[in-house]
Amino acid sequence: MPTPQTSQPAKIGQSGAMCMMMMSGKPQLRGLLQSSIKRNLIIAIGTSIVAGITFKTLVGDARKKKYLEFYKNYDIDKEFNEMRNKGVFSSCAPDS
């Protein structure tokens, strides 16, 4: 009993692949590195700008606000006297 040939599905598969190759156009043979570097550079610069702005708004502004709030009530002379009385400074004698 002869075996049936299965060349017809292979031709359909091959023609489908050939059709996909023809639809995609010619491959880029020159300047591929330059175009990929250009695309990646644009993506990297855009991503870094977005990340910088996001970090500034979420972290930097909140940090500035906390520093301003801290230094509104900060008394440097009071802090110095507390550290001097605890004996932190060797050049200043603590108050008795």
N, C-alpha and C positions, 0 to 999 in steps of 0.2 A: 504494500500500500504506500503510495508516494506521500511525502509530507507536504502539507500546504506551505507555499512560500509566503513569508510575512514581509515582503519588500514594500508593499503598498503603505502600511502605517509608517514605516521609516521614511518614505518619501514625503508623507504628509508632515511628519515632525521636522524633517529637514527643510521643507519649503516654508514652514512656519518660522523656523529660526532664520532662514534667509530673508523672509519678509520683515522680521523684526530688525535685522541688521540693515536692511535697505531703508527702513523707516527712520532709523536713528541718525542717518547721515554719515558723512565721512568722519573717520577718526582724526583727531588733531595730532599732526605729526611734528609740527614745529611750534616752539614757544609754549609747550605744555608746562614746563617748570615755571616759567615766568607768569603764566596765567594762574596757576595754582598758588604761587606765592602771593600774587596780587589779591586773589580772593581770600586767602587765609589771613593776610595782613589786614584787610578791611574788616573781616570778622573779628579778629583779635582786638583791633583798635575800638571797634564798636562795643565789644563786650567789656573792655577795660573802662571805657567811659561810663557805661551803664553801672558797672560795679563800683566805680569811684563815687558817682553821684549817690548811689544807694547807700554806700558806707557813710558818706558825709551826712546825709539826712538822718539815717537811723542811729549812728553811733556818735559822730562828731558833734552834732547840734545838741544831743542829750548830754554829752560830756561837758560842753561849754556851759550849758544851763546849770549843771551840778557845781561846776567850779565857781560860777558867779554867785550861786546861792551860798556856797561855803565861805567865800571871801567877804560877803556882806556882813557876816557876824563874827569874823575872825579878828581877834585882838592879839597882835604880835607881841606886845609887851607882857600881857598876861601869860601867854605861852612861854615866853622866855623866863619869866620869874618862876613858873612851875618847874621847868627843866632845871633851872639853877638850884632851886631848893631840893630837887631830887638828887643833885650831885652829878649831873650829866657833864657839866663843863669843869675842866680842871683849872681853868684860869680864873674862874669866879667862885668866891666862897659863898656857900649857902647862907641864907638869912637864919639867924638864931632865934 
